[in-house]
Amino acid sequence: MLADDATFAMPPYAGWYRGRDAIAGSWLMPDGPPTPLRVVPATANGQPAFGAYRLEPHEGRFVAIALDVLTLDGTRISGITAFRTPAIFPSFGLPLTLP
């Protein structure tokens, strides 16, 4: 679903990526075993979004890590902006933790 010229940004970090291959080859896609994640659908400014949660084994629950807002171009994802600010989750109807 990712467009060939898609972009990924994570404010306030200055770096960003353009292109499916650049995004897939970035530090965003770790080489090791996947971290257990859960995502919950949301909307932000009328765009589809997802609250991302990472498993914290010592806590036995998933904790909020980022709100990922998608920009669509037809059926393709043309942009992803990840906001690593869990404090904003309640403003989008998302809890800070999941069981």
C-alpha positions in Angstrom: 0.0 0.0 0.0 3.0 2.3 0.4 3.5 4.6 -2.7 6.8 4.5 -4.4 7.5 8.1 -3.5 6.0 8.0 0.0 7.5 10.0 2.8 8.0 9.3 6.5 8.7 12.0 9.1 8.8 12.0 12.9 8.7 15.5 14.3 10.7 17.0 15.9 13.5 14.9 14.4 15.0 16.7 11.4 15.5 13.5 9.4 12.9 12.1 7.1 12.7 9.5 4.3 11.3 9.6 0.8 10.6 6.4 -1.2 9.5 2.9 -0.3 13.0 1.6 -0.3 14.4 4.4 1.8 11.7 3.9 4.4 12.1 0.1 4.5 15.9 0.4 4.8 15.9 3.0 7.6 16.4 2.5 11.3 12.6 2.4 11.5 12.7 -1.2 10.3 14.9 -3.1 12.8 16.8 -6.2 11.7 16.2 -8.2 14.9 13.0 -10.0 16.0 9.9 -7.8 15.8 8.9 -5.9 18.9 5.4 -6.9 20.0 3.2 -4.0 18.9 -0.5 -3.3 18.8 -2.2 -0.6 16.8 -5.6 1.0 17.4 -7.4 3.0 14.6 -8.1 6.7 15.0 -8.4 9.8 13.0 -6.4 13.0 13.0 -7.5 16.1 11.1 -9.8 14.0 9.0 -7.0 11.6 8.1 -6.6 7.9 9.1 -4.3 7.4 12.0 -3.2 4.7 14.4 -2.1 4.7 18.0 0.9 2.5 18.3 1.6 0.6 21.5 4.7 -1.4 22.5 4.7 -4.3 24.9 6.4 -3.6 28.2 6.9 -7.1 29.6 7.9 -6.0 33.1 4.6 -4.1 33.2 2.5 -6.8 31.5 0.8 -4.2 29.3 1.2 -2.3 26.1 2.1 1.4 26.4 1.5 4.2 24.0 4.6 5.1 21.8 3.4 7.1 18.7 0.4 8.4 16.9 1.0 7.6 13.2 -1.0 9.8 10.8 -1.4 8.6 7.2 -1.8 10.7 4.1 -3.5 8.9 1.3 -3.3 9.3 -2.5 -6.2 7.1 -3.7 -5.5 3.7 -2.3 -1.8 4.3 -1.6 -0.2 5.7 1.5 1.8 8.7 0.3 2.9 9.9 3.7 3.3 8.8 7.3 3.9 11.3 10.1 4.7 9.7 13.5 4.2 11.8 16.6 6.2 10.3 19.5 4.1 12.2 22.0 2.0 9.7 24.0 0.5 12.5 26.0 -1.7 13.4 23.0 -3.4 10.0 22.8 -6.4 11.0 25.0 -7.1 13.9 22.6 -7.7 11.3 19.9 -9.8 9.1 22.0 -7.0 6.6 22.6 -5.9 5.2 26.0 -2.4 5.5 27.2 -2.1 1.7 27.9 -3.7 -1.5 26.6 -4.0 -4.8 28.5 
